[in-house]
Amino acid sequence: MKLLRFGRDFKPDQKVILRDYLAIERTRLANERTLLSYVRSSLYLLLGSIALYQLKEFANFEYLALTGMVFCVVFFIIGVYRFTILKRSLKTLYYNVESQGKDK
């Protein structure tokens, strides 16, 4: 579990400036792009699996198609999981930055 939390316990020790806000926004946008990449990859696996499943002449490809569908679901779940973890982390960091700025 410690490997999954690597680098997510960042606490700013200085006053947060515009550059830091922009870095948080860039990270949020990169997180969304990464989620879309996972979704795109899972859809490509799904399409490839459906195409392999439709080949009736090759019975061995049916198992490969089922394996592709399993990996499609796994990719999608991993992508959504990573997106939500980083989104929560950024949200707590952003709220910590906001509260630190209002206190001073």
Secondary structure as GFF3:
##gff-version 3
##sequence-region A 1 104
A	DSSP	alpha_helix	18	54	.	.	.	ID=ss1
A	DSSP	alpha_helix	61	103	.	.	.	ID=ss2
###
